[in-house]
Amino acid sequence: MNFQHLEYFNELAETQYMAQAAEKLGISQPTLSYAVKKLEEELGVPLLEREGCNIRLTVYGKVFKEYSEAGVQQIQEAVNRGG
């Protein structure tokens, strides 16, 4: 699982708008879409319901968001502490 993809998912889950999340992350929308699709493939479940430009988290997406945010935060804290 790619750490950067987790960060991308977290931002998208927070904003729930593909264009806004991509802009905030400084990446293209196709890059963001690809990252989320890869996560969904790895997990074997849909994380998002796409409705045009908007998205909604599925039940799986809501659960995964909790763990993903906690995991990313813990990794960032470890890096800030020097390892």
C-alpha positions in Angstrom: 0.0 0.0 0.0 1.4 3.4 -1.0 1.6 6.0 1.8 1.1 8.8 -0.7 -2.1 7.1 -1.9 -3.4 7.1 1.7 -2.7 10.8 2.0 -4.5 11.4 -1.2 -7.5 9.4 0.0 -7.6 11.2 3.3 -7.8 14.6 1.5 -10.5 13.4 -0.9 -12.5 11.9 1.9 -12.3 15.2 3.8 -13.3 17.5 0.9 -15.5 15.0 -1.0 -14.8 17.0 -4.2 -12.3 15.5 -6.7 -11.2 18.9 -8.2 -10.8 20.6 -4.8 -8.8 17.7 -3.3 -6.5 17.5 -6.4 -5.9 21.2 -6.3 -5.1 21.2 -2.6 -2.7 18.2 -3.1 -1.1 19.9 -6.2 -1.8 16.9 -8.4 -4.1 16.3 -11.4 -7.6 14.8 -11.0 -6.6 11.7 -13.1 -3.6 11.1 -10.7 -6.0 11.3 -7.7 -8.5 9.0 -9.4 -5.8 6.5 -10.1 -4.5 6.5 -6.5 -8.0 5.8 -5.1 -8.7 3.1 -7.7 -5.4 1.4 -6.7 -6.5 1.5 -3.0 -9.9 0.1 -3.9 -8.2 -2.7 -5.9 -5.8 -3.6 -3.1 -8.6 -3.6 -0.5 -11.1 -5.4 -2.8 -14.0 -3.0 -1.8 -15.3 0.3 -3.1 -14.3 3.3 -1.0 -16.2 5.9 -2.9 -19.5 6.4 -4.7 -18.9 8.8 -7.6 -21.6 11.3 -8.5 -20.2 13.5 -11.3 -17.6 15.8 -9.7 -18.7 14.9 -6.2 -18.0 11.8 -4.2 -19.4 10.1 -1.1 -17.7 7.6 1.1 -19.2 4.1 1.1 -19.6 2.3 4.4 -16.1 0.8 3.6 -14.7 4.2 2.9 -15.9 5.6 6.2 -14.3 2.8 8.2 -11.1 2.9 6.1 -10.9 6.7 6.5 -10.7 6.3 10.3 -7.8 3.9 10.1 -6.1 5.7 7.2 -6.1 9.0 9.0 -4.8 7.4 12.2 -2.1 5.5 10.4 -0.9 8.5 8.4 -0.8 10.6 11.5 1.3 8.0 13.4 3.8 7.7 10.6 4.1 11.5 10.3 4.7 11.6 14.1 7.4 8.9 13.8 9.1 10.8 11.0 9.0 14.0 13.0 10.6 12.2 16.0 13.4 11.0 13.8 12.4 7.5 13.0 
